Amino acid sequence: MNQIKPLNSTKTDLRREVTKLPSWLKATIGKASDISTVQKIIKKREIHTICEEGRCPNRGECYANKTATFLLMGQVCTRACAFCQVDKGKAPMILDPEEPRKVAEAISLLGLHYVVLTSVARDDLADGGAAWFVKVMDAIRQTSPQTEIEVLTPDFWSGKAGSVSQKARVATVVAAKPACYNHNLETVPRLQAPVRRGAKYDRSLNVLRWVKELDSTIPTKSGLMLGLGETEAEIINTMKDLRQINCDRLTIGQYMRPSLEHLPVQKYWTPEEFICLGDIARSLGFSHVRSGPLVRSSYHAGE
């Protein structure tokens, strides 16, 4: 049985939860100057980064290292995952035809060496937004050919009759040859339903499997959140599932509850436990592992 507590906390509970965060989760947000420069350029062009939308604790460090993660296709997601603070809705924003140019312009102005492109889920689009990823990649390469581009895509599942198949959507992005193809499992199989509403574990594994089948030269990557009730044995089995489909890279971080409307934290894993899990991941054959309480999907992605 899933062991996630019901969403019945009060505002007092959430305040207590935040103020009693373990010391290792109380990180600084980075240099104000680095953050301000990026914020001004992003705001002026009315585009978005998940660094800002998600208030990522590492954004100052990433900006200083000339790395950022752009959120494409609006701020409204057609999914309703119970851990994510991105806005949800059935009527997402109309695609801004200028977004590819604006993102490329921002990257050029910031002199970014490595960029991660992610997006909200767009189940309303015929191809789930796959071609849009390619449009943005093309625009970036025209203005900043030296910049490497990693993609962090949704699962591209639709299920709608007449829509482009999930594999064909993945193939569209793979053909554009990103520097890395990332798709997050987020959690272990037992907790997929309550955590990732509308997503399926096997469906996500297929995304990463297809990338390797289509182009074995593209590194694949996935990420896990801890603290939702998973066990160490389940985490290790999930790592093994990823290695069986030749996933190359892995990030492991602590889930932190954004609001009362999101799932409560079941456990704060210690830095020592993260180190241990990182060592296990490397022993299983992952070529690049980042495992720590504040690690997020794009943390040190440029390495």
Secondary structure, 3 states (H helix, E strand, C coil): CCCCCCCCCCHHHHHHHHHCCCHHHCCCCCCHHHHHHHHHHHHHCCCEEHHHHCCCCCHHHHHHCCEEEEEECCCEECCCCCCCCCEECCCCCCCCCCHHHHHHHHHHHHCCCEEEEEECCCCCCCCCCHHHHHHHHHHHHHHCCCCEEEEECCCCCCCCCCCCCHHHHHHHHHCCCCCEEECCCECCHHHHHHHCCCCCHHHHHHHHHHHHHHCCCCCEEEEEEECCCCCHHHHHHHHHHHHHCCCCEEEEEECCCCCCCCCCCCCCCCHHHHHHHHHHHHHHCCCEEEECCCCCCCCCCCC
